[in-house]
Amino acid sequence: QVQLVESGGGLVQAGGSLRLSCSVSGIIFSITTMGWYRQAPGKQRELVASISSRSGSRNYADSVKGRFTISRDNAKNTVYLQMNSLKPEDTAVYYCNVLHYTPPRDYWGQGTQVTVSS
C-alpha cells in the first residue's frame, strides 16, 4: 500500500536541466528521510541526494554538488530533485527512496530514466 511514483525523466542535451518528482502515498511523509539514488548500466546504485524531515539536513554526492538540489513539500507528499548543468555522466535510472523512522522501514520507487546526450 506504500507507493512511490517517480516522474520527470527524459532525454536532454548536456548543460540542460530536468526536475524529477516523487509522489508518496500510504506513509506519514513528514517523518521520513527522502533520498534519490541512481544506477547506470554496469555500475552500482549510488546515493545522489537526501533530505531529512527532522533536521532538514541535505547531503549530496560530490559529483552533483552545486548542480543538483533536493527539496520536499510535505503538504503535497512529494520530493523533488532539480538537476542543472547536466552531464552525460549523469545518465542513469533514478530511484526515489523513503526511509520511515517509526516503524523503521524503507521503500523504493520504480525508477525514471534520465539520459544526457553530448
C-alpha positions as CSV (number, residue, x, y, z in Angstrom):
1,Q,0.0,0.0,0.0
2,V,3.0,2.3,0.2
3,Q,3.7,3.6,-3.2
4,L,6.4,5.9,-4.7
5,V,5.9,7.2,-8.2
6,E,8.7,9.0,-10.0
7,S,8.3,11.3,-12.9
8,G,10.2,13.9,-14.9
9,G,12.9,11.9,-16.5
10,G,13.7,12.2,-20.2
11,L,16.3,12.9,-22.8
12,V,18.2,16.2,-22.6
13,Q,21.3,17.9,-24.1
14,A,24.4,18.3,-22.0
15,G,24.0,21.6,-20.0
16,G,20.3,21.3,-19.8
17,S,18.0,20.8,-16.8
18,L,15.4,18.4,-15.5
19,R,13.2,18.3,-12.4
20,L,12.4,14.9,-11.0
21,S,9.4,14.4,-8.8
22,C,8.5,11.5,-6.4
23,S,4.9,11.4,-5.1
24,V,4.5,9.2,-2.0
25,S,1.3,7.6,-0.6
26,G,0.4,5.2,2.2
27,I,3.0,6.6,4.6
28,I,3.4,9.5,7.1
29,F,5.6,11.6,4.8
30,S,6.6,14.2,7.4
31,I,8.6,11.6,9.4
32,T,10.9,10.3,6.7
33,T,14.2,10.8,5.1
34,M,13.9,11.0,1.4
35,G,16.7,10.1,-1.0
36,W,17.4,10.0,-4.7
37,Y,19.6,7.2,-6.0
38,R,20.8,6.4,-9.4
39,Q,22.2,3.4,-11.3
40,A,24.0,3.5,-14.6
41,P,24.4,0.4,-16.7
42,G,27.3,-1.8,-15.3
43,K,27.6,0.3,-12.2
44,Q,26.4,0.1,-8.6
45,R,23.5,2.1,-7.3
46,E,24.7,5.2,-5.6
47,L,23.1,7.9,-3.3
48,V,22.7,11.2,-5.2
49,A,21.0,13.3,-2.5
50,S,18.9,13.0,0.6
51,I,16.8,15.3,2.9
52,S,15.7,14.7,6.5
53,S,12.4,15.8,7.9
54,R,13.8,16.0,11.4
55,S,16.9,18.1,10.9
56,G,16.2,19.5,7.5
57,S,19.7,18.4,6.6
58,R,20.6,17.9,3.0
59,N,23.5,15.9,1.6
60,Y,24.8,15.3,-1.9
61,A,27.2,13.1,-3.7
62,D,30.4,15.0,-4.5
63,S,29.7,14.5,-8.2
64,V,26.5,16.6,-8.1
65,K,27.2,19.3,-5.5
66,G,26.5,22.7,-6.9
67,R,24.4,21.3,-9.7
68,F,21.5,19.3,-8.0
69,T,19.1,20.5,-5.4
70,I,16.8,18.2,-3.3
71,S,13.7,19.6,-1.7
72,R,10.4,18.3,-0.3
73,D,6.9,19.6,0.0
74,N,5.2,17.8,3.0
75,A,1.8,19.2,2.1
76,K,2.0,17.5,-1.3
77,N,3.8,14.4,-0.1
78,T,6.4,15.0,-2.8
79,V,10.2,15.2,-3.0
80,Y,12.0,16.9,-5.9
81,L,15.4,16.7,-7.5
82,Q,16.3,19.8,-9.5
83,M,19.1,18.9,-11.9
84,N,21.0,21.7,-13.6
85,S,24.1,21.7,-15.8
86,L,23.5,18.0,-16.7
87,K,26.4,16.0,-17.9
88,P,26.5,12.7,-19.9
89,E,27.9,11.1,-16.7
90,D,24.5,11.8,-15.1
91,T,22.8,9.3,-17.4
92,A,21.2,6.6,-15.2
93,V,17.9,5.3,-13.9
94,Y,17.0,7.5,-10.9
95,Y,15.2,5.9,-8.0
96,C,13.2,7.6,-5.2
97,N,13.7,6.1,-1.7
98,V,11.9,6.7,1.6
99,L,13.3,5.8,5.0
100,H,10.4,5.8,7.5
101,Y,11.5,6.5,11.1
102,T,8.8,4.8,13.1
103,P,8.5,2.0,12.4
104,P,11.8,1.8,10.6
105,R,11.2,0.7,7.0
106,D,12.3,1.8,3.6
107,Y,10.6,1.8,0.2
108,W,11.7,2.2,-3.4
109,G,10.1,3.7,-6.4
110,Q,10.2,2.1,-9.8
111,G,12.7,4.4,-11.3
112,T,12.7,7.0,-14.1
113,Q,15.3,7.2,-16.9
114,V,17.5,10.2,-17.3
115,T,19.6,10.4,-20.5
116,V,22.0,13.2,-21.2
117,S,23.4,13.4,-24.7
118,S,26.7,15.1,-25.7
